[in-house]
Amino acid sequence: ASSSSSSSSSSSSPSSVASSSSARPVSEVGVSAKSSVAAAAAVAASAASNDLVPVYGAEISHEALAKAVALLVAHAGFESVSQVAFEVLVDVARSYLERLGKILHFQQVVSHSAVASSDS
């Protein structure tokens, strides 16, 4: 009763989920962002001089989000992840953050209109 099959124990561990040949170590997935970090710094520097909120391009934003998702996946205990599963996680995170941003923007607009109507 104390022996267990290795196939049943390996299927429950998070690190063995992506055992196919297309799986890549989490440390290699979506983290090639050295050039995007320099570009983001340049955008932030120019925005700081104009007192504007920096707006990053889609590629820089995607790479930064991919790096964050890779860190979260690694923190959760995964050692590798398939590219398709990783892109799905990045897309889910992007969608969530977009909706959160829209909700926060709406709340800001509502609170500003409430303040403006109470002042008049």
N, C-alpha and C positions, 0 to 999 in steps of 0.2 A: 504494500500500500504506500510505501515511502518513495518508490521510484516513479518518476514522471517522464513522459516522452518529451524530447527536446523540441519537437515541432510545435507542441501545444504551448510550451513556455515561451518560445521565441515569438509566437504570433501576438502575444499580449504585451510585449515590451515596445515602447515607442520608438526606440532606436532601430528596430528591425522592420519597420513598416515599409520602407522603401528599399527593398532588397533587389530590385530589378537592375539591369545594366544601365538604365537611364538615370538612376539615382546619383546625386552628387552630394559630397559633403556639404553641410550647411554653411561652413566657413567659406565656401567657394561660390555660393549662389547669390547673385545679385549684389555683390559687394565691390565691384570694380568701379569705385566712384571717386578716385583721386582727382581726375580731371573735372568731375562735376562739383567737387568740393571747392576747387579753385574758381570755377565759374560762379558758384553760389556766393563765394566771398566777394567776387567782383560786383555781382548784382547787389549784394547787401551794402557794399561800400558806396556805390552810386546812389542807392536809395537813401542811405543815411545822409548824404550831402543834400538831397532834395526833400528830406523829411517825409518820405513816402514809405508805405509798407512795401517791403520787397515782394515782387511777384516772380516766382520761379517758373521756368519752362517745364513743359510736360516731361521731358526726358530727365531733368534734374530731380523733379518731384518723384518720378517713378523710381529712380535709383535710390533716393533717400528712403522712400517707403519700403523698397525691397530690402534695404539694409536693416531697417527696423524690424521687418517681418522675419528676416533671417536670425536676428538676435533673439526674438521671441520664440521662434521654433527651437533654437539651440537651448534656450533657457528652459523650455518645456521638456528637454531631454532627448530630442531627436538628434541623431548623428548624421543622417542623410535624408534627403527629400527629393522626390521626383520633380522635374521642371514643371510639369503640368500642375501638380498639386501646389507647388510653390506659387505659380502665377495665379491660381485660383485664390489662394490666401491673400496675395497682394491685391487682387481685384476686390475681394470682400472688404479688406481694410480701407481701400480707396473709396469704395462706395459708402462705407460707414462714416468716414471722415468728411466726405462731401455732404452727406445728409446732416451731420452734426453742425457743420459750418453754416448750412442753410437755416437750420433751426436757430442757431445763435444769432445769425444776422436778422432773422425775423423778430426774435425777441428784442434785439437792439432797436429795430425800427418801431416796434410797438411801444417800447418804453419811451423813446424819444417823442413819438406822437402824443403819448399820454402826458408827458411833461409840457409839450407845446400847447396842448389844449387846456391844461390847467393854468398856464400862465396868462391866457387871454380871457 
